[in-house]
Amino acid sequence: MIKKTVRATAMAALVCAMGASNAQDRPANYPLRPIRLIVGVPAGAGNDSVTRAAAQMLNETWNQTVVVDNRAGGGTVISIDLGAQAVPDGYTILSATDTMMLVGALKRVNFDVRKAFEPIVVMTTQPYILVVEPSLPVKSVKDLIAYSKTKTLSYGSSGIGTMVHLGMERLAALGNANFSHVPYKGTAPALIGVMSGEINMVPASAISASAAMKTGKVRALAAMGLKRIPAYPDLPTVDESGFPGFKIINSYNLFAPVGTPRPIILAINKVVIAGMNSPAMVQKLVAEGSEPAERMTPDEFKAQFAREYVEVEKQVRASNIRLN
């Protein structure tokens, strides 16, 4: 009887401690209503998939509805505008890739993205994979470059002034290749364009491309990070293919409108980092060619974003990309 009482008391203490911990981690009076995560790509794209995973993490932690609001178009400008104009109360959060830096560097919005948003968390990082239509008579990046000198090859992206657009123009310049850019409203439509033969190729996130690769609807030529993807160890990098230092990688991030209460930003950061680093999620990400991002506080993420923004500005000037 005494032992049972001790166990019951200990369990009650543990439950109370967990409750106290949860109460401590959760900001006062938040969230009291549904949270909206705006994402600037169509359903099914890489950033959409990761954003939905983060939404589920927040929902399960706080038992509150989290809605993913897809606002594709304009190379993510539409979603960034909406995020910047949102009330900074923690109920509207923007999910954006590194393309946000390009949007700022190319002056596609009439505000400084570094001042309009508070970085919250980097969810995942992931290199792109260059995939081509299966009928294209090339099996490597070198083949692709050589073939483009006999026939102009088209590539898709999620819009003008995106990281993919910038990266592919750089690859064309490095290889003296003849590439033609075809902007889409997201990676998913661009992938469909490759599968249907509408365009010749597209750099797509591993999450977006994996299903089409497995079914043979597209052929992968190269990983576009500086190291091979664990899920595709036989796929060489563009760097290995004769273009040292070349990369197109991406990170999926959450941002809050500037002025959002600090406790909310810290709480979202903690929940998402914990969720992305759970064993089940890590296994899922690795299988798709992605990985959890380095654990960073909002302040560390903000500093990194500022450093990388400066580098993107330099690349934009060097590539001389202009908007239509």
KEKEVO-498860 format. One line per field, with one value per residue (C-alpha): residue in three letters; x, y, z. Coordinates in Angstrom, 3 decimals, always signed. Layout:
<nodes>
sero	ala, ...
px	X, ...
py	Y, ...
pz	Z, ...
</nodes>
This chain:
<nodes>
sero	met, ile, lys, lys, thr, val, arg, ala, thr, ala, met, ala, ala, leu, val, cys, ala, met, gly, ala, ser, asn, ala, gln, asp, arg, pro, ala, asn, tyr, pro, leu, arg, pro, ile, arg, leu, ile, val, gly, val, pro, ala, gly, ala, gly, asn, asp, ser, val, thr, arg, ala, ala, ala, gln, met, leu, asn, glu, thr, trp, asn, gln, thr, val, val, val, asp, asn, arg, ala, gly, gly, gly, thr, val, ile, ser, ile, asp, leu, gly, ala, gln, ala, val, pro, asp, gly, tyr, thr, ile, leu, ser, ala, thr, asp, thr, met, met, leu, val, gly, ala, leu, lys, arg, val, asn, phe, asp, val, arg, lys, ala, phe, glu, pro, ile, val, val, met, thr, thr, gln, pro, tyr, ile, leu, val, val, glu, pro, ser, leu, pro, val, lys, ser, val, lys, asp, leu, ile, ala, tyr, ser, lys, thr, lys, thr, leu, ser, tyr, gly, ser, ser, gly, ile, gly, thr, met, val, his, leu, gly, met, glu, arg, leu, ala, ala, leu, gly, asn, ala, asn, phe, ser, his, val, pro, tyr, lys, gly, thr, ala, pro, ala, leu, ile, gly, val, met, ser, gly, glu, ile, asn, met, val, pro, ala, ser, ala, ile, ser, ala, ser, ala, ala, met, lys, thr, gly, lys, val, arg, ala, leu, ala, ala, met, gly, leu, lys, arg, ile, pro, ala, tyr, pro, asp, leu, pro, thr, val, asp, glu, ser, gly, phe, pro, gly, phe, lys, ile, ile, asn, ser, tyr, asn, leu, phe, ala, pro, val, gly, thr, pro, arg, pro, ile, ile, leu, ala, ile, asn, lys, val, val, ile, ala, gly, met, asn, ser, pro, ala, met, val, gln, lys, leu, val, ala, glu, gly, ser, glu, pro, ala, glu, arg, met, thr, pro, asp, glu, phe, lys, ala, gln, phe, ala, arg, glu, tyr, val, glu, val, glu, lys, gln, val, arg, ala, ser, asn, ile, arg, leu, asn
px	+0.000, +2.828, +4.682, +1.566, +1.100, +4.743, +4.426, +1.195, +2.766, +5.847, +3.725, +1.605, +4.766, +6.065, +2.798, +2.831, +6.441, +5.620, +2.627, +4.748, +7.352, +4.702, +3.225, +6.670, +7.369, +4.002, +3.591, +0.847, -2.521, -1.109, -2.351, -6.023, -7.144, -5.908, -2.436, -1.921, +1.296, +1.560, +3.660, +4.464, +4.330, +1.540, +0.545, +2.987, +6.116, +9.043, +8.408, +4.722, +5.570, +7.971, +5.574, +2.773, +5.088, +5.837, +2.111, +1.452, +4.207, +2.687, -0.803, +0.208, +2.223, -0.353, -3.580, -4.496, -5.450, -2.634, -3.694, -1.313, -2.288, -0.770, -0.280, +1.773, +2.865, +5.233, +8.290, +6.985, +6.524, +2.778, +3.333, +6.146, +3.954, +1.136, +3.498, +4.968, +1.521, +0.180, -0.614, +2.437, +0.510, +1.901, -1.160, +0.291, +3.680, +5.498, +7.185, +9.856, +12.922, +16.222, +14.444, +13.398, +16.953, +16.698, +13.341, +14.987, +18.186, +16.242, +13.975, +10.879, +9.112, +9.070, +10.479, +13.656, +12.906, +15.571, +13.613, +10.112, +10.563, +11.926, +13.604, +12.168, +13.694, +15.395, +13.317, +15.360, +18.169, +18.319, +20.238, +18.472, +18.662, +18.939, +16.406, +15.726, +13.048, +13.857, +14.047, +16.835, +20.021, +22.272, +23.486, +25.661, +26.080, +28.950, +26.667, +23.995, +26.369, +27.698, +24.211, +23.043, +25.622, +23.758, +20.267, +18.996, +17.668, +14.874, +14.816, +12.030, +11.991, +9.426, +9.818, +12.087, +14.655, +14.595, +17.609, +17.167, +17.026, +20.172, +21.965, +21.128, +22.186, +25.493, +25.880, +25.134, +27.800, +30.367, +29.784, +29.058, +25.779, +22.626, +19.835, +16.432, +14.523, +10.818, +9.290, +6.427, +4.274, +6.161, +8.428, +5.546, +4.206, +7.773, +8.266, +5.048, +6.466, +9.534, +7.451, +5.208, +8.119, +7.124, +10.611, +13.857, +14.938, +14.432, +16.437, +14.030, +14.306, +14.837, +11.458, +9.712, +11.622, +11.844, +8.506, +9.053, +12.603, +11.461, +8.803, +11.183, +9.176, +12.343, +16.041, +18.401, +21.713, +23.330, +22.956, +23.424, +24.946, +28.642, +28.313, +26.383, +22.927, +22.842, +19.569, +21.176, +24.831, +25.486, +24.350, +27.408, +27.383, +27.717, +30.892, +32.298, +31.185, +33.703, +32.249, +34.120, +32.237, +28.949, +25.887, +22.171, +20.948, +17.917, +16.623, +13.003, +12.407, +9.751, +9.550, +7.264, +6.233, +8.483, +6.989, +5.797, +6.223, +9.576, +8.135, +6.066, +9.099, +11.147, +8.328, +7.807, +11.562, +11.718, +8.744, +9.873, +13.504, +12.403, +9.991, +12.401, +15.064, +12.792, +14.066, +11.041, +11.292, +15.055, +14.579, +11.873, +13.949, +17.085, +15.093, +13.919, +17.381, +16.973, +18.065, +17.132, +18.836, +21.535, +19.967, +19.914, +18.273, +16.277, +19.209, +21.679, +19.362, +18.970, +22.740, +23.159, +20.369, +22.061, +25.431, +23.966, +21.852, +25.022, +26.417, +23.216, +23.401, +26.905, +25.711, +22.812, +25.172, +27.598, +24.857, +23.163, +19.668, +16.892, +13.156, +10.786
py	+0.000, +2.329, +1.427, +2.119, +5.446, +6.365, +5.396, +7.376, +10.385, +10.134, +9.847, +12.812, +14.804, +13.841, +14.846, +18.145, +18.726, +18.004, +20.299, +23.016, +22.530, +22.743, +25.833, +27.369, +26.575, +27.915, +31.709, +33.112, +33.256, +31.814, +30.309, +30.939, +30.591, +28.985, +29.866, +30.485, +29.447, +31.215, +29.379, +30.746, +27.487, +25.150, +22.077, +19.241, +21.353, +20.814, +23.836, +22.949, +19.453, +20.720, +23.487, +20.953, +18.877, +21.952, +22.740, +19.266, +19.685, +22.935, +21.437, +18.375, +20.407, +23.103, +21.332, +24.227, +24.260, +25.305, +26.083, +26.018, +28.769, +28.247, +31.584, +30.688, +33.088, +35.912, +33.903, +33.900, +37.701, +37.344, +35.313, +37.552, +40.635, +38.993, +37.965, +41.442, +43.060, +40.636, +41.711, +40.812, +38.794, +35.329, +34.100, +34.652, +33.134, +33.078, +29.940, +30.928, +29.500, +31.246, +32.847, +35.556, +36.888, +37.138, +38.860, +41.470, +41.779, +42.196, +44.837, +42.859, +44.242, +47.852, +47.083, +45.640, +42.001, +42.103, +44.804, +43.510, +40.078, +38.374, +35.056, +32.262, +28.949, +27.042, +23.877, +21.831, +22.242, +20.470, +20.521, +20.493, +17.659, +18.418, +16.227, +15.966, +14.461, +10.765, +11.108, +13.679, +11.959, +12.934, +11.034, +13.591, +17.316, +17.293, +15.620, +18.226, +21.138, +19.630, +18.865, +22.412, +23.684, +21.878, +22.722, +25.263, +23.474, +24.834, +24.691, +25.516, +27.314, +28.654, +32.156, +34.912, +35.957, +32.727, +30.841, +28.246, +30.933, +32.576, +29.240, +27.916, +31.160, +30.821, +27.216, +28.305, +31.000, +28.615, +25.993, +28.378, +26.501, +27.502, +27.390, +29.043, +29.922, +29.073, +30.401, +28.521, +29.190, +26.610, +23.577, +21.103, +22.610, +22.805, +19.100, +18.333, +20.382, +18.117, +14.938, +16.110, +17.208, +20.853, +21.730, +19.771, +20.010, +21.501, +21.708, +20.443, +19.780, +16.123, +16.093, +17.361, +15.176, +11.876, +10.393, +11.251, +9.876, +6.590, +6.061, +6.932, +9.951, +12.063, +11.158, +12.596, +13.934, +15.437, +16.580, +20.317, +20.561, +20.299, +16.736, +13.695, +13.080, +10.064, +8.850, +8.914, +7.995, +7.128, +10.537, +12.766, +16.454, +19.261, +20.161, +16.702, +17.069, +19.739, +22.837, +23.223, +25.102, +25.152, +24.607, +25.261, +24.462, +25.625, +25.980, +26.021, +28.678, +30.332, +34.110, +36.342, +39.917, +42.346, +43.231, +39.704, +39.080, +37.537, +34.705, +33.488, +33.461, +31.538, +29.031, +28.266, +27.880, +25.336, +23.260, +23.068, +22.245, +19.450, +18.070, +18.205, +16.412, +13.612, +10.169, +9.504, +12.875, +12.608, +9.182, +10.578, +13.605, +11.587, +9.120, +12.057, +13.577, +16.289, +16.746, +18.792, +22.144, +23.042, +23.924, +27.729, +30.267, +33.028, +35.406, +33.001, +32.507, +36.286, +36.762, +33.983, +35.414, +38.840, +37.352, +35.257, +38.175, +40.130, +37.181, +36.903, +40.613, +40.036, +37.099, +39.127, +41.889, +39.387, +37.521, +40.730, +39.210, +41.621, +41.255, +41.334
pz	+0.000, +0.932, -2.286, -4.371, -2.626, -3.272, -6.946, -7.310, -5.628, -7.835, -10.991, -9.924, -9.333, -12.772, -14.438, -12.545, -13.561, -17.220, -17.020, -15.479, -18.214, -20.944, -19.343, -19.196, -22.872, -24.013, -24.054, -21.843, -23.628, -26.852, -29.033, -28.371, -32.008, -35.238, -36.499, -40.224, -41.979, -45.345, -47.932, -51.376, -53.345, -54.472, -52.505, -53.086, -53.472, -51.118, -48.929, -48.695, -47.412, -44.758, -43.719, -43.230, -41.043, -38.913, -38.724, -37.378, -34.766, -33.508, -33.543, -31.550, -29.036, -28.364, -29.354, -31.606, -35.299, -37.625, -41.201, -44.176, -46.612, -50.088, -51.864, -54.926, -57.630, -58.345, -57.363, -53.737, -53.747, -53.081, -49.927, -48.679, -49.129, -47.192, -44.413, -44.087, -43.898, -41.297, -37.752, -35.610, -33.046, -33.737, -35.628, -39.110, -39.842, -43.180, -44.462, -46.972, -48.629, -49.311, -52.270, -49.825, -50.010, -53.784, -53.550, -51.361, -53.376, -56.624, -55.020, -55.905, -52.843, -51.691, -48.252, -46.758, -45.947, -43.227, -41.406, -42.179, -40.589, -37.511, -38.395, -36.237, -37.242, -40.048, -40.437, -42.910, -45.416, -48.729, -51.996, -55.302, -57.817, -61.526, -63.321, -67.041, -69.258, -69.789, -73.585, -73.432, -74.771, -71.863, -68.818, -67.062, -66.547, -69.051, -71.617, -70.892, -71.422, -74.640, -75.986, -75.255, -77.736, -80.508, -79.282, -76.770, -73.695, -71.524, -67.757, -65.330, -62.020, -59.588, -61.031, -62.262, -59.703, -57.691, -56.363, -59.121, -61.808, -60.461, -60.099, -63.566, -65.213, -63.380, -64.591, -68.160, -67.919, -66.434, -69.132, -72.007, -72.354, -74.197, -71.625, -71.847, -68.676, -68.336, -65.087, -63.415, -60.369, -58.345, -58.499, -58.766, -62.031, -63.385, -62.645, -64.494, -67.363, -67.501, -67.284, -70.132, -72.325, -72.146, -70.864, -70.798, -67.178, -63.746, -60.536, -57.886, -54.194, -53.355, -51.577, -54.712, -57.182, -55.304, -56.425, -60.094, -59.930, -58.413, -61.086, -63.925, -65.037, -64.805, -64.821, -62.236, -63.534, -60.467, -56.900, -56.683, -53.226, -52.449, -51.159, -52.294, -50.887, -48.514, -50.043, -53.518, -52.941, -56.608, -57.829, -58.445, -57.619, -60.153, -58.268, -59.106, -62.716, -63.581, -61.898, -58.603, -55.904, -57.800, -55.657, -55.425, -51.948, -50.077, -46.578, -45.454, -42.838, -40.706, -40.286, -38.230, -39.047, -37.197, -33.823, -33.041, -29.298, -28.464, -26.304, -29.266, -31.572, -29.003, -28.396, -32.105, -32.545, -29.716, -30.876, -34.513, -33.719, -31.380, -33.967, -36.885, -34.849, -33.619, -34.736, -36.945, -38.692, -39.189, -40.797, -43.103, -44.128, -44.828, -46.934, -49.060, -49.399, -46.804, -43.207, -40.142, -40.125, -37.661, -34.319, -34.113, -31.881, -33.575, -32.980, -34.591, -37.553, -37.918, -38.013, -40.595, -42.749, -42.728, -43.771, -46.589, -47.828, -48.546, -50.551, -52.591, -53.431, -54.807, -56.933, -58.314, -59.422, -60.955, -62.859, -64.006, -63.683, -64.630, -64.100, -67.072
</nodes>
